[in-house]
Amino acid sequence: MSDSERQKMAAGEWYCCFDPELDALRVLARNAVHQHNTLDPENRGNIAPALRALFAEAPDNAFIEAPFHCAYGMNIALGNRVYLNAGCTILDTASVRIGEGSMLGPGVHIYCADHHRDPALRRSGLQIDRPVAIGTDVWIGGGAIILGGVMIGDGAIVGAGSVVTRDIAEGATVVGNPAREV
């Protein structure tokens, strides 16, 4: 018996993203995101209950401003005191780990999916996903984009509007497109 598309996705293999099981998981995430983005702040708390329930890890002192968007939620792990400003998007088709004390500015996007280069295979929904790991006490400026497969070291700084295409060393400061150390 072959692996399901969800199992292939979790294993980091090529899979079809147009799978009914994956569609159903995205619907759960959309509903949780809708709750988070539409609850009044007093009732939402730091993270709306339905959204927190989806996450792999979400301590009580992590905070996500609305609006927020994610693909599945189940692949996101937040450390203590993580702060995501308004407009953050995490397309968590693979693991996204954000370490303790890290802060993401407004409109930061994290993309794990990598679609096939062959147009016919891409049209069929074939993709592979790469995890993202953000260390502790990292600051990512507004509008930055983090691509799949990237690891950002503890204490690093990513300048606003940067596009991060490769790993960033601990304590480094990077800016630009593609992001380079300064």
ZADRENTOR-767566 format. One line per 2 residues: their letters; for each residue x, y, z of N, C-alpha, C. Coordinates in nm, 2 decimals. Layout:
<recs>
A> X/Y/Z/X/Y/Z/X/Y/Z; ... .
</recs>
This chain:
<recs>
MS> 0.08/-0.12/0.00/0.00/0.00/0.00/0.09/0.12/0.00; 0.06/0.22/-0.08/0.14/0.34/-0.09/0.10/0.44/0.01 .
DS> 0.19/0.53/0.04/0.17/0.63/0.14/0.06/0.73/0.09; -0.01/0.79/0.19/-0.11/0.89/0.15/-0.03/1.02/0.12 .
ER> -0.10/1.11/0.05/-0.04/1.24/0.02/0.01/1.31/0.15; -0.07/1.30/0.25/-0.03/1.36/0.38/0.09/1.30/0.44 .
QK> 0.10/1.17/0.43/0.23/1.10/0.47/0.35/1.14/0.39; 0.33/1.15/0.26/0.44/1.20/0.18/0.48/1.34/0.21 .
MA> 0.38/1.43/0.23/0.41/1.57/0.27/0.49/1.57/0.40; 0.45/1.49/0.50/0.51/1.49/0.63/0.66/1.43/0.62 .
AG> 0.68/1.34/0.52/0.81/1.28/0.51/0.90/1.37/0.42; 0.85/1.48/0.37/0.94/1.57/0.29/0.96/1.51/0.15 .
EW> 0.86/1.44/0.10/0.86/1.38/-0.04/0.77/1.46/-0.13; 0.79/1.44/-0.26/0.70/1.50/-0.36/0.56/1.44/-0.33 .
YC> 0.46/1.52/-0.34/0.32/1.48/-0.32/0.22/1.57/-0.39; 0.10/1.53/-0.40/0.00/1.61/-0.47/-0.08/1.70/-0.37 .
CF> -0.07/1.83/-0.38/-0.13/1.92/-0.28/-0.29/1.93/-0.30; -0.34/1.87/-0.41/-0.48/1.87/-0.44/-0.56/1.75/-0.38 .
DP> -0.50/1.70/-0.28/-0.56/1.58/-0.21/-0.68/1.61/-0.12; -0.78/1.53/-0.12/-0.90/1.56/-0.04/-0.87/1.57/0.11 .
EL> -0.78/1.48/0.16/-0.75/1.49/0.31/-0.68/1.62/0.34; -0.59/1.66/0.25/-0.52/1.79/0.27/-0.61/1.91/0.26 .
DA> -0.71/1.90/0.17/-0.81/2.00/0.15/-0.89/2.02/0.28; -0.93/1.90/0.34/-1.00/1.91/0.47/-0.92/1.97/0.58 .
LR> -0.79/1.94/0.59/-0.71/2.01/0.69/-0.69/2.16/0.67; -0.69/2.20/0.54/-0.68/2.34/0.51/-0.81/2.41/0.55 .
VL> -0.93/2.34/0.53/-1.05/2.40/0.58/-1.05/2.42/0.73; -1.00/2.33/0.80/-0.99/2.34/0.95/-0.91/2.47/0.98 .
AR> -0.80/2.48/0.91/-0.71/2.59/0.94/-0.78/2.73/0.90; -0.85/2.73/0.79/-0.92/2.85/0.75/-1.02/2.89/0.85 .
NA> -1.09/2.80/0.91/-1.19/2.83/1.01/-1.13/2.88/1.14; -1.02/2.82/1.18/-0.95/2.87/1.30/-0.89/3.01/1.27 .
VH> -0.83/3.03/1.15/-0.78/3.16/1.12/-0.89/3.27/1.12; -1.01/3.23/1.07/-1.12/3.32/1.06/-1.16/3.36/1.21 .
QH> -1.17/3.26/1.30/-1.20/3.29/1.43/-1.10/3.39/1.49; -0.97/3.36/1.47/-0.87/3.45/1.53/-0.88/3.59/1.47 .
NT> -0.90/3.60/1.35/-0.91/3.73/1.28/-1.03/3.81/1.31; -1.14/3.75/1.35/-1.27/3.82/1.37/-1.31/3.83/1.51 .
LD> -1.26/3.76/1.60/-1.29/3.77/1.75/-1.24/3.91/1.79; -1.32/3.97/1.88/-1.27/4.10/1.94/-1.15/4.06/2.03 .
PE> -1.06/4.15/2.04/-0.93/4.12/2.11/-0.95/4.07/2.26; -1.05/4.12/2.33/-1.07/4.07/2.47/-1.11/3.92/2.47 .
NR> -1.19/3.88/2.37/-1.23/3.73/2.36/-1.12/3.65/2.29; -1.04/3.71/2.21/-0.94/3.63/2.13/-0.83/3.59/2.22 .
GN> -0.79/3.68/2.31/-0.67/3.65/2.39/-0.54/3.66/2.30; -0.43/3.60/2.34/-0.31/3.61/2.27/-0.32/3.53/2.14 .
IA> -0.39/3.42/2.14/-0.41/3.34/2.02/-0.55/3.28/2.03; -0.64/3.29/1.93/-0.77/3.24/1.94/-0.77/3.09/1.97 .
PA> -0.87/3.04/2.05/-0.86/2.90/2.10/-0.85/2.80/1.98; -0.93/2.82/1.88/-0.93/2.72/1.77/-0.79/2.72/1.70 .
LR> -0.73/2.83/1.68/-0.60/2.84/1.62/-0.49/2.78/1.71; -0.50/2.81/1.84/-0.40/2.75/1.93/-0.41/2.60/1.93 .
AL> -0.53/2.55/1.92/-0.55/2.40/1.92/-0.49/2.33/1.80; -0.48/2.40/1.69/-0.42/2.35/1.57/-0.27/2.34/1.58 .
FA> -0.20/2.43/1.65/-0.06/2.44/1.65/0.01/2.32/1.72; 0.13/2.29/1.67/0.20/2.18/1.73/0.25/2.23/1.87 .
EA> 0.28/2.35/1.89/0.32/2.41/2.02/0.28/2.56/2.01; 0.21/2.61/2.12/0.17/2.75/2.13/0.16/2.78/2.28 .
PD> 0.26/2.82/2.35/0.25/2.85/2.49/0.16/2.97/2.51; 0.11/2.98/2.63/0.01/3.09/2.67/0.07/3.23/2.65 .
NA> 0.20/3.24/2.66/0.26/3.38/2.64/0.31/3.41/2.50; 0.28/3.32/2.41/0.30/3.36/2.26/0.19/3.45/2.22 .
FI> 0.21/3.54/2.12/0.11/3.63/2.08/0.11/3.65/1.93; -0.01/3.64/1.87/-0.03/3.66/1.73/-0.13/3.77/1.71 .
EA> -0.09/3.88/1.65/-0.18/3.99/1.61/-0.27/3.94/1.49; -0.39/4.00/1.49/-0.47/3.98/1.37/-0.45/4.09/1.27 .
PF> -0.46/4.07/1.14/-0.49/3.94/1.08/-0.37/3.85/1.07; -0.39/3.72/1.06/-0.29/3.62/1.05/-0.34/3.51/0.95 .
HC> -0.25/3.45/0.89/-0.29/3.34/0.80/-0.19/3.22/0.81; -0.24/3.10/0.80/-0.15/2.98/0.79/-0.22/2.88/0.70 .
AY> -0.14/2.79/0.65/-0.20/2.68/0.56/-0.26/2.57/0.64; -0.20/2.52/0.74/-0.24/2.41/0.82/-0.24/2.43/0.97 .
GM> -0.15/2.51/1.02/-0.14/2.53/1.16/-0.07/2.42/1.24; -0.09/2.29/1.20/-0.04/2.18/1.27/0.11/2.16/1.26 .
NI> 0.17/2.23/1.17/0.32/2.23/1.16/0.39/2.34/1.22; 0.32/2.43/1.30/0.38/2.55/1.36/0.40/2.52/1.50 .
AL> 0.53/2.55/1.55/0.56/2.54/1.69/0.62/2.68/1.73; 0.56/2.74/1.83/0.61/2.87/1.88/0.67/2.85/2.02 .
GN> 0.78/2.92/2.04/0.84/2.92/2.17/0.78/3.02/2.26; 0.82/3.03/2.39/0.77/3.13/2.48/0.80/3.27/2.43 .
RV> 0.71/3.35/2.46/0.72/3.50/2.43/0.74/3.53/2.28; 0.70/3.44/2.19/0.71/3.47/2.05/0.60/3.57/2.02 .
YL> 0.63/3.67/1.93/0.54/3.77/1.89/0.53/3.78/1.74; 0.41/3.76/1.68/0.39/3.78/1.54/0.30/3.90/1.52 .
NA> 0.35/4.00/1.45/0.28/4.13/1.43/0.17/4.10/1.32; 0.09/4.20/1.30/-0.02/4.20/1.21/0.02/4.16/1.07 .
GC> -0.06/4.08/1.00/-0.04/4.05/0.86/0.06/3.94/0.84; 0.10/3.86/0.94/0.20/3.75/0.91/0.13/3.64/0.85 .
TI> 0.20/3.57/0.76/0.15/3.45/0.69/0.25/3.34/0.70; 0.21/3.23/0.74/0.30/3.11/0.75/0.23/3.00/0.67 .
LD> 0.29/2.97/0.56/0.24/2.86/0.48/0.32/2.73/0.52; 0.27/2.67/0.63/0.33/2.56/0.70/0.30/2.43/0.64 .
TA> 0.34/2.40/0.52/0.33/2.27/0.46/0.44/2.18/0.51; 0.54/2.24/0.58/0.64/2.16/0.65/0.65/2.23/0.79 .
SV> 0.74/2.17/0.87/0.76/2.23/1.01/0.81/2.37/1.00; 0.75/2.45/1.09/0.80/2.59/1.11/0.81/2.61/1.26 .
RI> 0.94/2.62/1.31/0.97/2.64/1.45/1.02/2.77/1.47; 0.96/2.85/1.56/1.00/2.98/1.60/1.04/2.98/1.74 .
GE> 1.17/3.01/1.77/1.23/3.00/1.90/1.18/3.11/2.00; 1.21/3.08/2.12/1.17/3.17/2.23/1.22/3.31/2.21 .
GS> 1.13/3.41/2.24/1.16/3.55/2.24/1.18/3.61/2.10; 1.15/3.53/2.00/1.16/3.58/1.86/1.04/3.67/1.82 .
ML> 1.07/3.77/1.74/0.96/3.86/1.70/0.96/3.88/1.55; 0.84/3.87/1.49/0.82/3.89/1.35/0.75/4.02/1.33 .
GP> 0.80/4.11/1.25/0.73/4.24/1.22/0.61/4.22/1.14; 0.54/4.32/1.11/0.41/4.31/1.03/0.44/4.26/0.89 .
GV> 0.35/4.18/0.84/0.36/4.13/0.70/0.47/4.04/0.67; 0.53/3.97/0.77/0.64/3.87/0.75/0.57/3.75/0.69 .
HI> 0.63/3.69/0.59/0.57/3.57/0.52/0.68/3.46/0.53; 0.63/3.34/0.56/0.72/3.22/0.56/0.65/3.12/0.47 .
YC> 0.73/3.07/0.37/0.68/2.98/0.27/0.76/2.85/0.27; 0.70/2.74/0.30/0.77/2.61/0.30/0.75/2.54/0.17 .
AD> 0.65/2.56/0.09/0.62/2.49/-0.03/0.72/2.52/-0.14; 0.75/2.42/-0.22/0.83/2.44/-0.34/0.77/2.36/-0.45 .
HH> 0.71/2.43/-0.55/0.63/2.36/-0.65/0.73/2.31/-0.76; 0.68/2.21/-0.83/0.77/2.14/-0.93/0.80/2.24/-1.04 .
RD> 0.92/2.23/-1.10/0.97/2.32/-1.21/0.91/2.29/-1.34; 0.87/2.16/-1.36/0.81/2.12/-1.48/0.66/2.17/-1.48 .
PA> 0.62/2.25/-1.58/0.48/2.30/-1.58/0.37/2.20/-1.57; 0.38/2.09/-1.64/0.28/1.99/-1.64/0.27/1.93/-1.50 .
LR> 0.38/1.90/-1.44/0.38/1.84/-1.30/0.33/1.95/-1.20; 0.37/2.07/-1.22/0.32/2.18/-1.13/0.17/2.19/-1.14 .
RS> 0.12/2.19/-1.26/-0.02/2.20/-1.29/-0.10/2.08/-1.22; -0.04/1.97/-1.21/-0.10/1.85/-1.14/-0.10/1.86/-0.99 .
GL> -0.03/1.97/-0.94/-0.03/1.99/-0.79/0.09/1.93/-0.72; 0.19/1.89/-0.80/0.31/1.82/-0.74/0.39/1.93/-0.67 .
QI> 0.42/1.90/-0.54/0.51/1.99/-0.47/0.59/1.92/-0.36; 0.69/1.98/-0.31/0.77/1.93/-0.20/0.79/2.04/-0.10 .
DR> 0.80/2.01/0.02/0.81/2.12/0.13/0.94/2.11/0.20; 0.98/2.23/0.25/1.11/2.24/0.32/1.08/2.31/0.45 .
PV> 1.13/2.26/0.56/1.10/2.32/0.69/1.18/2.45/0.71; 1.13/2.53/0.80/1.19/2.66/0.84/1.22/2.65/0.99 .
AI> 1.33/2.69/1.04/1.37/2.70/1.18/1.42/2.83/1.21; 1.36/2.90/1.31/1.40/3.03/1.35/1.44/3.02/1.49 .
GT> 1.56/3.06/1.52/1.62/3.04/1.66/1.56/3.13/1.76; 1.62/3.14/1.88/1.57/3.22/1.99/1.62/3.37/1.97 .
DV> 1.54/3.46/2.02/1.57/3.60/2.02/1.60/3.66/1.88; 1.53/3.61/1.78/1.55/3.65/1.64/1.45/3.77/1.62 .
WI> 1.50/3.87/1.54/1.41/3.98/1.50/1.40/3.98/1.35; 1.28/3.97/1.30/1.26/3.97/1.15/1.17/4.09/1.12 .
GG> 1.23/4.18/1.05/1.16/4.31/1.01/1.04/4.29/0.92; 0.96/4.39/0.92/0.83/4.39/0.85/0.85/4.36/0.70 .
GA> 0.76/4.28/0.64/0.76/4.25/0.50/0.87/4.16/0.46; 0.95/4.10/0.55/1.05/4.00/0.51/0.98/3.87/0.46 .
II> 1.05/3.80/0.37/1.00/3.67/0.32/1.11/3.57/0.36; 1.07/3.46/0.42/1.16/3.35/0.45/1.12/3.23/0.37 .
LG> 1.21/3.18/0.29/1.18/3.06/0.20/1.21/2.93/0.27; 1.14/2.83/0.23/1.16/2.69/0.28/1.30/2.65/0.28 .
GV> 1.34/2.57/0.38/1.47/2.51/0.39/1.57/2.60/0.47; 1.52/2.71/0.52/1.61/2.81/0.58/1.61/2.79/0.73 .
MI> 1.73/2.80/0.79/1.75/2.80/0.93/1.81/2.94/0.97; 1.75/3.01/1.07/1.80/3.14/1.11/1.85/3.12/1.25 .
GD> 1.98/3.15/1.27/2.04/3.13/1.40/2.00/3.22/1.51; 2.02/3.18/1.64/1.98/3.26/1.75/2.04/3.40/1.74 .
GA> 1.95/3.50/1.78/2.00/3.64/1.79/2.01/3.71/1.66; 1.98/3.64/1.55/2.00/3.70/1.42/1.89/3.81/1.40 .
IV> 1.92/3.90/1.30/1.83/4.01/1.26/1.82/4.01/1.11; 1.69/4.01/1.07/1.66/4.01/0.92/1.59/4.15/0.90 .
GA> 1.65/4.23/0.81/1.60/4.36/0.78/1.47/4.36/0.71; 1.39/4.46/0.73/1.26/4.48/0.67/1.27/4.46/0.52 .
GS> 1.18/4.39/0.46/1.17/4.37/0.32/1.27/4.27/0.26; 1.35/4.21/0.34/1.45/4.11/0.30/1.38/3.98/0.25 .
VV> 1.45/3.92/0.16/1.41/3.78/0.11/1.52/3.69/0.15; 1.49/3.60/0.24/1.59/3.51/0.30/1.58/3.37/0.22 .
TR> 1.69/3.35/0.15/1.69/3.23/0.06/1.79/3.12/0.11; 1.87/3.15/0.21/1.96/3.06/0.27/1.98/3.08/0.42 .
DI> 2.05/2.99/0.48/2.07/2.99/0.63/2.13/3.12/0.67; 2.10/3.16/0.79/2.16/3.28/0.85/2.23/3.24/0.98 .
AE> 2.35/3.28/1.00/2.43/3.24/1.11/2.38/3.31/1.24; 2.41/3.25/1.35/2.38/3.30/1.48/2.44/3.45/1.49 .
GA> 2.35/3.54/1.54/2.40/3.68/1.56/2.42/3.76/1.44; 2.40/3.71/1.32/2.42/3.78/1.20/2.30/3.88/1.17 .
TV> 2.33/3.99/1.10/2.23/4.08/1.05/2.24/4.07/0.90; 2.12/4.05/0.84/2.11/4.04/0.69/2.00/4.14/0.64 .
VG> 2.02/4.19/0.52/1.93/4.27/0.45/1.93/4.25/0.30; 1.82/4.29/0.23/1.82/4.28/0.09/1.75/4.16/0.03 .
NP> 1.76/4.16/-0.11/1.69/4.06/-0.19/1.79/4.01/-0.29; 1.85/3.89/-0.28/1.84/3.81/-0.16/1.91/3.86/-0.04 .
AR> 1.87/3.82/0.08/1.93/3.88/0.20/2.08/3.84/0.21; 2.16/3.94/0.24/2.31/3.92/0.26/2.35/3.98/0.39 .
EV> 2.45/3.93/0.45/2.50/3.98/0.58/2.57/4.12/0.56; 2.54/4.20/0.66/2.60/4.34/0.66/2.70/4.35/0.77 .
</recs>
